[in-house]
Amino acid sequence: MRKDHRPYAVKKAYFKFQKFYTRHFLLPQLENLGRGFTFMRPWHVEIFGSPISIGRFATVIATSDKKVRLSVWPEQPGRGKIEIGDYCLLSPGVRISSAHSINIGDNCMLANGAYITDSDWHGLYDRVSLGKAKPVCLEKNVWIGDSAIVCKGVTIGANSVIGAGAIVVDSIPSNCVAAGNPARIVKRLDPNVKMKTRAHWYADPVKLAGDFIKWEQAVLRGNTFFGWLKHMLFPSRKG
């Protein structure tokens, strides 16, 4: 799409429908969903099992070809849970699967296609079992890169970054960049440099929401309902 031809009123209604869909269809499936959430195309978010909790000001982006999937399949009664903290970002194609427990701290960002699991889901010799499961923990402000995989029993320390395509089978300490298969530390971050997180972005949520409205109105200024319909039926490079 070269340009968004929708008038602001139509886009505003679309945003409201996304909020309605999230509250009506997703919220009842969650143990908790904090205030200030943004779900983009929530009908492409799949939730299975419980308990699954998501904190405040979460951003979840899903697409038709890259659904976001959160699933709990307990290895035994009382096990299996997913806890996602405040200000977290889940990009298209993110999958989180728990048989034991997965805890994701505040301000964590999961890039396109990232996969986090706390179980093998099959045994080496018993292929019908769920396999061995060990808890996974992402501490605060962890960034998981595109298509990276975080495996059972792993803890990733605060502020650390996992490179695109990495497979993490061992724990990574805080303030590190890890990459490769298996993932190994390739860089150390300076803990004395002040870290700017998603929480800073949401420091004044009312102002942030107002800024987004002004930006949308400016971008869509001049769009009309009939102009939008015309572009839908007869698309043109001329805009």
C-alpha atoms as an extended CHARMM CRD file, in Angstrom:
* protein
*
       239  EXT
         1         1  MET       CA              0.0000000000        0.0000000000        0.0000000000  PROA      1               0.0000000000
         2         2  ARG       CA              1.5770000000        3.2600000000       -1.1780000000  PROA      2               0.0000000000
         3         3  LYS       CA             -0.7520000000        5.4190000000        0.8840000000  PROA      3               0.0000000000
         4         4  ASP       CA             -3.5030000000        5.0220000000        3.4660000000  PROA      4               0.0000000000
         5         5  HSD       CA             -6.5680000000        6.4230000000        1.7190000000  PROA      5               0.0000000000
         6         6  ARG       CA             -8.9530000000        5.9450000000        4.6280000000  PROA      6               0.0000000000
         7         7  PRO       CA            -10.5570000000        9.0330000000        6.1300000000  PROA      7               0.0000000000
         8         8  TYR       CA             -9.6710000000        9.5430000000        9.7800000000  PROA      8               0.0000000000
         9         9  ALA       CA            -13.1910000000        8.5940000000       10.9480000000  PROA      9               0.0000000000
        10        10  VAL       CA            -12.9070000000        5.1840000000        9.2680000000  PROA      10              0.0000000000
        11        11  LYS       CA             -9.4800000000        4.4800000000       10.7670000000  PROA      11              0.0000000000
        12        12  LYS       CA            -10.6840000000        5.6110000000       14.1960000000  PROA      12              0.0000000000
        13        13  ALA       CA            -13.6150000000        3.1960000000       13.9390000000  PROA      13              0.0000000000
        14        14  TYR       CA            -11.1800000000        0.4290000000       12.9470000000  PROA      14              0.0000000000
        15        15  PHE       CA             -9.0630000000        1.0670000000       16.0400000000  PROA      15              0.0000000000
        16        16  LYS       CA            -12.1800000000        0.9670000000       18.2210000000  PROA      16              0.0000000000
        17        17  PHE       CA            -13.2140000000       -2.3380000000       16.6720000000  PROA      17              0.0000000000
        18        18  GLN       CA             -9.7850000000       -3.8070000000       17.4830000000  PROA      18              0.0000000000
        19        19  LYS       CA            -10.2370000000       -2.7340000000       21.1300000000  PROA      19              0.0000000000
        20        20  PHE       CA            -13.7270000000       -4.2540000000       21.1970000000  PROA      20              0.0000000000
        21        21  TYR       CA            -12.5070000000       -7.5160000000       19.6740000000  PROA      21              0.0000000000
        22        22  THR       CA             -9.6580000000       -7.7730000000       22.1950000000  PROA      22              0.0000000000
        23        23  ARG       CA            -11.9380000000       -7.1850000000       25.1720000000  PROA      23              0.0000000000
        24        24  HSD       CA            -14.7490000000       -9.4160000000       23.8960000000  PROA      24              0.0000000000
        25        25  PHE       CA            -12.8120000000      -12.3940000000       22.5250000000  PROA      25              0.0000000000
        26        26  LEU       CA             -9.2730000000      -12.3730000000       24.0030000000  PROA      26              0.0000000000
        27        27  LEU       CA             -9.6840000000      -10.9330000000       27.5010000000  PROA      27              0.0000000000
        28        28  PRO       CA            -11.9260000000      -13.8170000000       28.7020000000  PROA      28              0.0000000000
        29        29  GLN       CA             -9.1680000000      -16.2650000000       27.7300000000  PROA      29              0.0000000000
        30        30  LEU       CA             -6.4970000000      -14.4360000000       29.7560000000  PROA      30              0.0000000000
        31        31  GLU       CA             -5.8240000000      -14.5590000000       33.4720000000  PROA      31              0.0000000000
        32        32  ASN       CA             -5.0280000000      -10.8520000000       33.3090000000  PROA      32              0.0000000000
        33        33  LEU       CA             -4.6250000000       -8.1030000000       30.7250000000  PROA      33              0.0000000000
        34        34  GLY       CA             -3.3510000000       -4.7560000000       31.9860000000  PROA      34              0.0000000000
        35        35  ARG       CA             -4.6400000000       -1.3710000000       30.9030000000  PROA      35              0.0000000000
        36        36  GLY       CA             -3.2850000000        0.5740000000       27.9410000000  PROA      36              0.0000000000
        37        37  PHE       CA             -2.9460000000       -2.4390000000       25.6370000000  PROA      37              0.0000000000
        38        38  THR       CA             -2.6800000000       -2.2340000000       21.8430000000  PROA      38              0.0000000000
        39        39  PHE       CA             -3.5790000000       -5.3110000000       19.8120000000  PROA      39              0.0000000000
        40        40  MET       CA             -3.1830000000       -4.9070000000       16.0590000000  PROA      40              0.0000000000
        41        41  ARG       CA             -5.3710000000       -7.4000000000       14.1440000000  PROA      41              0.0000000000
        42        42  PRO       CA             -6.2790000000       -9.2840000000       17.3330000000  PROA      42              0.0000000000
        43        43  TRP       CA             -8.3010000000      -11.8360000000       15.3230000000  PROA      43              0.0000000000
        44        44  HSD       CA             -4.9270000000      -13.2960000000       14.3400000000  PROA      44              0.0000000000
        45        45  VAL       CA             -3.9220000000      -13.8740000000       17.9870000000  PROA      45              0.0000000000
        46        46  GLU       CA             -4.4590000000      -17.4540000000       19.1640000000  PROA      46              0.0000000000
        47        47  ILE       CA             -4.6400000000      -18.2950000000       22.8740000000  PROA      47              0.0000000000
        48        48  PHE       CA             -4.8170000000      -21.8140000000       24.2690000000  PROA      48              0.0000000000
        49        49  GLY       CA             -4.7210000000      -22.9880000000       27.8720000000  PROA      49              0.0000000000
        50        50  SER       CA             -4.1610000000      -21.1140000000       31.1200000000  PROA      50              0.0000000000
        51        51  PRO       CA             -2.9820000000      -19.2650000000       33.0890000000  PROA      51              0.0000000000
        52        52  ILE       CA             -1.7040000000      -16.6170000000       30.6610000000  PROA      52              0.0000000000
        53        53  SER       CA             -1.1630000000      -13.0690000000       31.9450000000  PROA      53              0.0000000000
        54        54  ILE       CA             -0.1420000000       -9.8960000000       30.1040000000  PROA      54              0.0000000000
        55        55  GLY       CA              0.8060000000       -6.6750000000       31.9200000000  PROA      55              0.0000000000
        56        56  ARG       CA              0.0860000000       -3.0070000000       31.2560000000  PROA      56              0.0000000000
        57        57  PHE       CA              0.6990000000       -1.1950000000       27.9480000000  PROA      57              0.0000000000
        58        58  ALA       CA              1.3810000000       -4.3390000000       25.9520000000  PROA      58              0.0000000000
        59        59  THR       CA              1.7290000000       -4.0800000000       22.1860000000  PROA      59              0.0000000000
        60        60  VAL       CA              0.7890000000       -7.2230000000       20.2610000000  PROA      60              0.0000000000
        61        61  ILE       CA              0.9980000000       -7.2040000000       16.4570000000  PROA      61              0.0000000000
        62        62  ALA       CA             -0.3610000000      -10.1190000000       14.4340000000  PROA      62              0.0000000000
        63        63  THR       CA             -0.9180000000      -10.7320000000       10.7250000000  PROA      63              0.0000000000
        64        64  SER       CA             -2.8270000000      -13.3360000000        8.7380000000  PROA      64              0.0000000000
        65        65  ASP       CA              0.3620000000      -15.1230000000        7.6650000000  PROA      65              0.0000000000
        66        66  LYS       CA              2.1770000000      -14.6860000000       10.9790000000  PROA      66              0.0000000000
        67        67  LYS       CA             -0.1920000000      -15.2570000000       13.8560000000  PROA      67              0.0000000000
        68        68  VAL       CA              0.7890000000      -14.6770000000       17.4710000000  PROA      68              0.0000000000
        69        69  ARG       CA              0.2910000000      -17.8950000000       19.4620000000  PROA      69              0.0000000000
        70        70  LEU       CA              0.3090000000      -18.1770000000       23.2640000000  PROA      70              0.0000000000
        71        71  SER       CA             -0.2700000000      -21.7050000000       24.5240000000  PROA      71              0.0000000000
        72        72  VAL       CA             -0.0810000000      -23.5800000000       27.8040000000  PROA      72              0.0000000000
        73        73  TRP       CA             -0.0260000000      -27.3750000000       27.7460000000  PROA      73              0.0000000000
        74        74  PRO       CA              0.9380000000      -28.5010000000       31.2990000000  PROA      74              0.0000000000
        75        75  GLU       CA              3.3040000000      -31.4060000000       31.7740000000  PROA      75              0.0000000000
        76        76  GLN       CA              1.4380000000      -32.2120000000       35.0090000000  PROA      76              0.0000000000
        77        77  PRO       CA             -1.4010000000      -30.6810000000       37.0690000000  PROA      77              0.0000000000
        78        78  GLY       CA             -0.5050000000      -27.2750000000       38.4960000000  PROA      78              0.0000000000
        79        79  ARG       CA              2.2370000000      -26.6690000000       35.9370000000  PROA      79              0.0000000000
        80        80  GLY       CA              2.2870000000      -24.5370000000       32.8240000000  PROA      80              0.0000000000
        81        81  LYS       CA              1.9220000000      -20.7620000000       32.7930000000  PROA      81              0.0000000000
        82        82  ILE       CA              2.9100000000      -17.6940000000       30.7970000000  PROA      82              0.0000000000
        83        83  GLU       CA              3.4870000000      -14.3650000000       32.5380000000  PROA      83              0.0000000000
        84        84  ILE       CA              4.3030000000      -11.3130000000       30.4140000000  PROA      84              0.0000000000
        85        85  GLY       CA              5.2220000000       -8.0660000000       32.1760000000  PROA      85              0.0000000000
        86        86  ASP       CA              4.4300000000       -4.4130000000       31.5110000000  PROA      86              0.0000000000
        87        87  TYR       CA              5.3460000000       -2.5010000000       28.3150000000  PROA      87              0.0000000000
        88        88  CYS       CA              6.2050000000       -5.6380000000       26.3350000000  PROA      88              0.0000000000
        89        89  LEU       CA              6.1590000000       -5.9420000000       22.5490000000  PROA      89              0.0000000000
        90        90  LEU       CA              5.1300000000       -9.1020000000       20.6760000000  PROA      90              0.0000000000
        91        91  SER       CA              5.7080000000       -8.8850000000       16.9210000000  PROA      91              0.0000000000
        92        92  PRO       CA              4.0660000000      -10.9320000000       14.1430000000  PROA      92              0.0000000000
        93        93  GLY       CA              4.7560000000      -14.6540000000       14.2730000000  PROA      93              0.0000000000
        94        94  VAL       CA              5.7640000000      -14.7790000000       17.9470000000  PROA      94              0.0000000000
        95        95  ARG       CA              5.0520000000      -18.1390000000       19.5950000000  PROA      95              0.0000000000
        96        96  ILE       CA              5.2560000000      -18.8100000000       23.3320000000  PROA      96              0.0000000000
        97        97  SER       CA              4.5980000000      -22.3820000000       24.4680000000  PROA      97              0.0000000000
        98        98  SER       CA              4.6690000000      -23.5070000000       28.0990000000  PROA      98              0.0000000000
        99        99  ALA       CA              4.5190000000      -26.8770000000       29.8500000000  PROA      99              0.0000000000
       100       100  HSD       CA              6.2340000000      -25.6410000000       33.0430000000  PROA      100             0.0000000000
       101       101  SER       CA              6.5190000000      -21.8300000000       33.3270000000  PROA      101             0.0000000000
       102       102  ILE       CA              7.6510000000      -18.9050000000       31.2030000000  PROA      102             0.0000000000
       103       103  ASN       CA              8.1960000000      -15.5050000000       32.7830000000  PROA      103             0.0000000000
       104       104  ILE       CA              8.8670000000      -12.4600000000       30.5970000000  PROA      104             0.0000000000
       105       105  GLY       CA              9.8900000000       -9.2900000000       32.4370000000  PROA      105             0.0000000000
       106       106  ASP       CA              8.8820000000       -5.6810000000       31.8690000000  PROA      106             0.0000000000
       107       107  ASN       CA              9.9630000000       -3.8810000000       28.6640000000  PROA      107             0.0000000000
       108       108  CYS       CA             10.8870000000       -7.0580000000       26.7810000000  PROA      108             0.0000000000
       109       109  MET       CA             10.6730000000       -7.0050000000       22.9770000000  PROA      109             0.0000000000
       110       110  LEU       CA             10.1190000000      -10.1300000000       20.8960000000  PROA      110             0.0000000000
       111       111  ALA       CA             10.8370000000       -9.6130000000       17.2080000000  PROA      111             0.0000000000
       112       112  ASN       CA              9.1970000000      -11.2120000000       14.1850000000  PROA      112             0.0000000000
       113       113  GLY       CA              8.9740000000      -15.0120000000       14.4200000000  PROA      113             0.0000000000
       114       114  ALA       CA             10.6240000000      -15.3740000000       17.8280000000  PROA      114             0.0000000000
       115       115  TYR       CA              9.8460000000      -18.6480000000       19.6240000000  PROA      115             0.0000000000
       116       116  ILE       CA             10.0630000000      -19.2800000000       23.3730000000  PROA      116             0.0000000000
       117       117  THR       CA              9.4650000000      -22.7280000000       24.8310000000  PROA      117             0.0000000000
       118       118  ASP       CA             10.1130000000      -24.4160000000       28.1710000000  PROA      118             0.0000000000
       119       119  SER       CA              9.7630000000      -27.9830000000       26.9060000000  PROA      119             0.0000000000
       120       120  ASP       CA             11.1030000000      -30.3920000000       24.2760000000  PROA      120             0.0000000000
       121       121  TRP       CA              7.4890000000      -31.5360000000       23.6730000000  PROA      121             0.0000000000
       122       122  HSD       CA              8.7620000000      -35.0470000000       22.8810000000  PROA      122             0.0000000000
       123       123  GLY       CA             11.1710000000      -37.4070000000       24.6090000000  PROA      123             0.0000000000
       124       124  LEU       CA             14.2300000000      -38.7960000000       22.8630000000  PROA      124             0.0000000000
       125       125  TYR       CA             12.9900000000      -42.3390000000       23.4050000000  PROA      125             0.0000000000
       126       126  ASP       CA              9.3600000000      -41.6770000000       24.3270000000  PROA      126             0.0000000000
       127       127  ARG       CA              7.9590000000      -39.7870000000       21.3410000000  PROA      127             0.0000000000
       128       128  VAL       CA              4.4190000000      -39.6130000000       22.7570000000  PROA      128             0.0000000000
       129       129  SER       CA              5.3510000000      -37.7880000000       25.9780000000  PROA      129             0.0000000000
       130       130  LEU       CA              5.7050000000      -34.0250000000       26.4490000000  PROA      130             0.0000000000
       131       131  GLY       CA              9.4070000000      -34.5030000000       27.1220000000  PROA      131             0.0000000000
       132       132  LYS       CA             11.3980000000      -32.6960000000       29.7740000000  PROA      132             0.0000000000
       133       133  ALA       CA             10.3480000000      -29.1960000000       30.7940000000  PROA      133             0.0000000000
       134       134  LYS       CA             12.3060000000      -26.5170000000       32.6680000000  PROA      134             0.0000000000
       135       135  PRO       CA             11.2610000000      -22.9120000000       33.4390000000  PROA      135             0.0000000000
       136       136  VAL       CA             12.3100000000      -20.0330000000       31.1880000000  PROA      136             0.0000000000
       137       137  CYS       CA             12.8890000000      -16.4920000000       32.3980000000  PROA      137             0.0000000000
       138       138  LEU       CA             13.5070000000      -13.3170000000       30.4150000000  PROA      138             0.0000000000
       139       139  GLU       CA             14.5230000000      -10.5940000000       32.8350000000  PROA      139             0.0000000000
       140       140  LYS       CA             13.6500000000       -6.9320000000       32.2950000000  PROA      140             0.0000000000
       141       141  ASN       CA             14.3140000000       -5.1980000000       28.9750000000  PROA      141             0.0000000000
       142       142  VAL       CA             15.4470000000       -8.2670000000       27.0170000000  PROA      142             0.0000000000
       143       143  TRP       CA             15.3160000000       -8.0630000000       23.2220000000  PROA      143             0.0000000000
       144       144  ILE       CA             14.8280000000      -11.3140000000       21.2940000000  PROA      144             0.0000000000
       145       145  GLY       CA             15.7910000000      -10.9240000000       17.6210000000  PROA      145             0.0000000000
       146       146  ASP       CA             14.0230000000      -12.0330000000       14.4540000000  PROA      146             0.0000000000
       147       147  SER       CA             13.3400000000      -15.8100000000       14.3080000000  PROA      147             0.0000000000
       148       148  ALA       CA             15.4280000000      -16.5270000000       17.4230000000  PROA      148             0.0000000000
       149       149  ILE       CA             14.5410000000      -19.5450000000       19.5820000000  PROA      149             0.0000000000
       150       150  VAL       CA             14.8060000000      -19.6050000000       23.3860000000  PROA      150             0.0000000000
       151       151  CYS       CA             14.7960000000      -23.1500000000       24.7580000000  PROA      151             0.0000000000
       152       152  LYS       CA             13.8840000000      -24.7730000000       28.0710000000  PROA      152             0.0000000000
       153       153  GLY       CA             15.7730000000      -23.9500000000       31.2550000000  PROA      153             0.0000000000
       154       154  VAL       CA             17.1970000000      -20.6930000000       29.9100000000  PROA      154             0.0000000000
       155       155  THR       CA             17.4380000000      -17.4210000000       31.8240000000  PROA      155             0.0000000000
       156       156  ILE       CA             18.3530000000      -14.2880000000       29.8710000000  PROA      156             0.0000000000
       157       157  GLY       CA             19.6310000000      -11.4530000000       32.0400000000  PROA      157             0.0000000000
       158       158  ALA       CA             18.3510000000       -7.8870000000       32.0690000000  PROA      158             0.0000000000
       159       159  ASN       CA             19.0260000000       -5.6900000000       29.0100000000  PROA      159             0.0000000000
       160       160  SER       CA             20.5530000000       -8.5010000000       26.9780000000  PROA      160             0.0000000000
       161       161  VAL       CA             19.9890000000       -8.8810000000       23.2330000000  PROA      161             0.0000000000
       162       162  ILE       CA             19.6190000000      -12.1560000000       21.3450000000  PROA      162             0.0000000000
       163       163  GLY       CA             20.6130000000      -11.8800000000       17.6860000000  PROA      163             0.0000000000
       164       164  ALA       CA             18.4190000000      -12.8090000000       14.7490000000  PROA      164             0.0000000000
       165       165  GLY       CA             18.1770000000      -16.5450000000       14.1200000000  PROA      165             0.0000000000
       166       166  ALA       CA             20.0280000000      -17.4720000000       17.3170000000  PROA      166             0.0000000000
       167       167  ILE       CA             19.1730000000      -20.6420000000       19.2130000000  PROA      167             0.0000000000
       168       168  VAL       CA             19.5730000000      -20.1480000000       22.9560000000  PROA      168             0.0000000000
       169       169  VAL       CA             20.1720000000      -23.3800000000       24.8830000000  PROA      169             0.0000000000
       170       170  ASP       CA             22.2590000000      -21.9500000000       27.7470000000  PROA      170             0.0000000000
       171       171  SER       CA             21.5620000000      -19.0030000000       30.0370000000  PROA      171             0.0000000000
       172       172  ILE       CA             22.8680000000      -15.5780000000       29.0300000000  PROA      172             0.0000000000
       173       173  PRO       CA             23.9390000000      -13.0350000000       31.6980000000  PROA      173             0.0000000000
       174       174  SER       CA             22.7490000000       -9.4340000000       31.8870000000  PROA      174             0.0000000000
       175       175  ASN       CA             24.0070000000       -6.6850000000       29.5480000000  PROA      175             0.0000000000
       176       176  CYS       CA             25.2230000000       -8.9560000000       26.7690000000  PROA      176             0.0000000000
       177       177  VAL       CA             24.6330000000       -9.5020000000       23.0590000000  PROA      177             0.0000000000
       178       178  ALA       CA             24.4760000000      -13.1760000000       22.1160000000  PROA      178             0.0000000000
       179       179  ALA       CA             24.2230000000      -14.6950000000       18.6420000000  PROA      179             0.0000000000
       180       180  GLY       CA             24.6850000000      -17.9490000000       16.7510000000  PROA      180             0.0000000000
       181       181  ASN       CA             23.6950000000      -21.5920000000       17.0730000000  PROA      181             0.0000000000
       182       182  PRO       CA             24.1480000000      -22.3380000000       19.8790000000  PROA      182             0.0000000000
       183       183  ALA       CA             24.0300000000      -18.7020000000       21.0360000000  PROA      183             0.0000000000
       184       184  ARG       CA             27.2510000000      -17.3450000000       22.5170000000  PROA      184             0.0000000000
       185       185  ILE       CA             28.1730000000      -13.9100000000       23.8580000000  PROA      185             0.0000000000
       186       186  VAL       CA             29.6000000000      -11.6740000000       21.1240000000  PROA      186             0.0000000000
       187       187  LYS       CA             29.4920000000       -8.3160000000       22.9000000000  PROA      187             0.0000000000
       188       188  ARG       CA             29.1890000000       -6.7910000000       26.3780000000  PROA      188             0.0000000000
       189       189  LEU       CA             26.9770000000       -3.7660000000       27.0150000000  PROA      189             0.0000000000
       190       190  ASP       CA             28.1820000000       -0.9510000000       29.2640000000  PROA      190             0.0000000000
       191       191  PRO       CA             26.0000000000       -1.1490000000       32.4060000000  PROA      191             0.0000000000
       192       192  ASN       CA             26.8800000000        2.4810000000       33.2160000000  PROA      192             0.0000000000
       193       193  VAL       CA             25.1360000000        3.8110000000       30.0870000000  PROA      193             0.0000000000
       194       194  LYS       CA             21.5680000000        4.7940000000       30.9050000000  PROA      194             0.0000000000
       195       195  MET       CA             19.1220000000        2.4500000000       29.1750000000  PROA      195             0.0000000000
       196       196  LYS       CA             16.0170000000        3.9120000000       27.5270000000  PROA      196             0.0000000000
       197       197  THR       CA             13.1510000000        1.4190000000       27.6180000000  PROA      197             0.0000000000
       198       198  ARG       CA              9.5710000000        1.1740000000       26.3790000000  PROA      198             0.0000000000
       199       199  ALA       CA              8.4750000000        2.3490000000       29.8370000000  PROA      199             0.0000000000
       200       200  HSD       CA             10.0340000000        5.7400000000       29.0850000000  PROA      200             0.0000000000
       201       201  TRP       CA              7.9740000000        5.9360000000       25.9020000000  PROA      201             0.0000000000
       202       202  TYR       CA              4.8010000000        5.3690000000       27.9410000000  PROA      202             0.0000000000
       203       203  ALA       CA              5.8030000000        7.7820000000       30.7200000000  PROA      203             0.0000000000
       204       204  ASP       CA              2.8780000000       10.0480000000       29.7910000000  PROA      204             0.0000000000
       205       205  PRO       CA              0.3210000000        7.7700000000       28.0920000000  PROA      205             0.0000000000
       206       206  VAL       CA             -2.3020000000       10.5190000000       27.7320000000  PROA      206             0.0000000000
       207       207  LYS       CA              0.1260000000       12.7850000000       25.8600000000  PROA      207             0.0000000000
       208       208  LEU       CA              1.3690000000        9.8520000000       23.7800000000  PROA      208             0.0000000000
       209       209  ALA       CA             -2.1870000000        8.9770000000       22.7360000000  PROA      209             0.0000000000
       210       210  GLY       CA             -2.8450000000       12.6150000000       21.8520000000  PROA      210             0.0000000000
       211       211  ASP       CA              0.3230000000       12.7690000000       19.7560000000  PROA      211             0.0000000000
       212       212  PHE       CA             -0.7380000000        9.6480000000       17.8490000000  PROA      212             0.0000000000
       213       213  ILE       CA             -4.1500000000       11.1680000000       17.1140000000  PROA      213             0.0000000000
       214       214  LYS       CA             -2.5570000000       14.3630000000       15.7910000000  PROA      214             0.0000000000
       215       215  TRP       CA             -0.1500000000       12.3430000000       13.6430000000  PROA      215             0.0000000000
       216       216  GLU       CA             -2.9570000000       10.1890000000       12.1980000000  PROA      216             0.0000000000
       217       217  GLN       CA             -5.0650000000       13.2490000000       11.4570000000  PROA      217             0.0000000000
       218       218  ALA       CA             -2.1630000000       14.9480000000        9.6950000000  PROA      218             0.0000000000
       219       219  VAL       CA             -1.3220000000       11.8830000000        7.5810000000  PROA      219             0.0000000000
       220       220  LEU       CA             -4.9590000000       11.2830000000        6.5830000000  PROA      220             0.0000000000
       221       221  ARG       CA             -5.8980000000       14.9230000000        6.0730000000  PROA      221             0.0000000000
       222       222  GLY       CA             -7.8670000000       15.4400000000        2.8720000000  PROA      222             0.0000000000
       223       223  ASN       CA             -8.9610000000       11.8030000000        2.5670000000  PROA      223             0.0000000000
       224       224  THR       CA            -12.6610000000       11.3000000000        1.8380000000  PROA      224             0.0000000000
       225       225  PHE       CA            -14.9630000000        8.3150000000        2.1320000000  PROA      225             0.0000000000
       226       226  PHE       CA            -15.7120000000        8.2480000000       -1.6010000000  PROA      226             0.0000000000
       227       227  GLY       CA            -12.0360000000        8.7270000000       -2.4480000000  PROA      227             0.0000000000
       228       228  TRP       CA            -11.2200000000        5.7030000000       -0.2860000000  PROA      228             0.0000000000
       229       229  LEU       CA            -13.9000000000        3.5890000000       -2.0080000000  PROA      229             0.0000000000
       230       230  LYS       CA            -12.6300000000        4.6950000000       -5.4150000000  PROA      230             0.0000000000
       231       231  HSD       CA             -9.0830000000        3.6110000000       -4.5200000000  PROA      231             0.0000000000
       232       232  MET       CA            -10.3630000000        0.2670000000       -3.1880000000  PROA      232             0.0000000000
       233       233  LEU       CA            -12.2020000000       -0.4290000000       -6.4490000000  PROA      233             0.0000000000
       234       234  PHE       CA             -9.8100000000        1.2430000000       -8.8870000000  PROA      234             0.0000000000
       235       235  PRO       CA             -6.2930000000        1.3820000000       -7.3500000000  PROA      235             0.0000000000
       236       236  SER       CA             -3.8530000000        3.7700000000       -9.0010000000  PROA      236             0.0000000000
       237       237  ARG       CA             -0.2170000000        4.7520000000       -8.6150000000  PROA      237             0.0000000000
       238       238  LYS       CA             -1.2470000000        8.3830000000       -8.6960000000  PROA      238             0.0000000000
       239       239  GLY       CA             -2.4640000000        8.0810000000       -5.1000000000  PROA      239             0.0000000000
